[in-house]
């Protein structure tokens, strides 16, 4: 702790730094003019402490003889942070440091790329490609990005350097995974855990959308993330901190990030957060802004029940279908007014609550055309403007998971769950989110199309001739090529969905005072898991009998009433 007499403003970072040794060496230069000896020593886990007399210790030696020697390391899993390079000595008595070029990548091929170019490698939001100096007999922490791979090139021409270690310095919160999901299907178990880890990485000083790019707080994208946080970690201060940040950054009558729909998502997140955690005092802190925002939103609904807003937006893949977007926006307004009515009851604001109720009734007079948009159809089914089972059969389930998006895939799954199509949802989860895992993903991506799997190379290998580099080739809108984030929190929806619709844990009263257990195992034989609440952890297990009946065991702490359906 810095002493009080220093009279400085101190802020403590609650995150921790974890040093991660490389798991394997993917590639190294083999051109004439570059020499790397004993590179396997980098896999031995040296701790980053340099030495004065390197003659008594074996080290990895890089020699630049006209060509920069380089090595590409795989740390085995997506990380947030940088790397630490520790060196001993070089062979030039007139130099006190060595220069390295470091390239971070979420895929192997991103690490091998040059900035710019046809595949859109960038340093946007965080430097992932730069030149750095490391002092002899010293260790230097380099970088602050999202990555799994790092390529390190020694760029001092005609020089030699002794490298003691290169290890990742990963920064994240030390969190207990209080929620869990296990079944007889290991792929689903891995998908649940991968979604949880994806969000964990994005829980930094604020709740970000991505750890390489979009290291920002996006109110719209937060809803799948906070749903996952509630299922995995329960309460964490990064959520209210991020919600408050958005509120302060966008005073009324501004819309959050210019999107009225994102202001709606801010309200929806608050509703779900209150239902889970039951913190009325925190909800009351939002009263003036929240009720003012609800009144502002009601003013966007015309007398005929249609919606008039600037910048209507759902997600990027749906943005080329304006008719579908407007239908989805209409559904979001209905959802918001229904939730707003409940929140105003908790906030003891009868007038605004009645205004929300009347606006919802006005909105429900219109049933807009989703225009084949699975995003819009899902939202319309969730708010009851379209019948869930029929909508699923005609618009959501056909050709699924074709037409899914990593963000709105969560709401497609929810709509299918409400339609009773848990089996179809499980099949889509295995194919779509499992498809990313089949390409070597350890976190879920900003976007994904099931058709990308055709002739695709894995992201953890150099792309073989005749195969497609998925990371560099695909992506659209603001995430083309290597700018595409391969760790995006909005893609974690299956984690929350499996807990809610398969394990079957539904919150009925604020603070989880009443939980309803509604399991649907689909083709699974058994599932078990835990669910964090303010009262403690709830344990649930379901086993399917030979006749299809489900035997359920629930262990809940005091203060929770469990209702079984």
Secondary structure, DSSP 8 states (H G I E B T S, - for coil): ---GGG---------EEEEEE--EEEEE--STTEEEE-GGGGGS---S---S-GGGS--EEEEESSS--EEEEEEEEEEEEEEEEEEEEES-TT-SEEEEEEEEESSHHHHT--SBTTTTB--SSS--EEEEEEETTEEEEEEEEEEEEEEEEE--TT-EEEEEEEEEEEEE-------EEEES-HHHHHHHHHHHHHHHHHBSSSB-SBSSS--S--TTTHHHHHHHHHHHT---HHHHHHHHHHHHHS-TT--GGG-HHHHHHHHHHHHHHHHHH--HHHHHHTHHHHHHHHHHHHTTB-TTS-B--SS--S-GGGTT-HHHHHHHHHHHHHHHHHHHHHHHHHTT-HHHHHHHHHHHHHHTT-----TT-HHHHHHHHHTTSS-HHHHIIIIISTTTTTT--TTTHHHHHHHHHHTT-HHHHHHHHHHHHHHHHHTT-SS--S---GGGGTTB--TTS---TTSB-HHHH---TT--GGGS-S-BGGG-HHHHHIIIIIS-EEE-SGGGSEEEE----TT-SEEEEEEEETTEEEEEEEEE-TTS-EEEEEE--TT-EEEE-
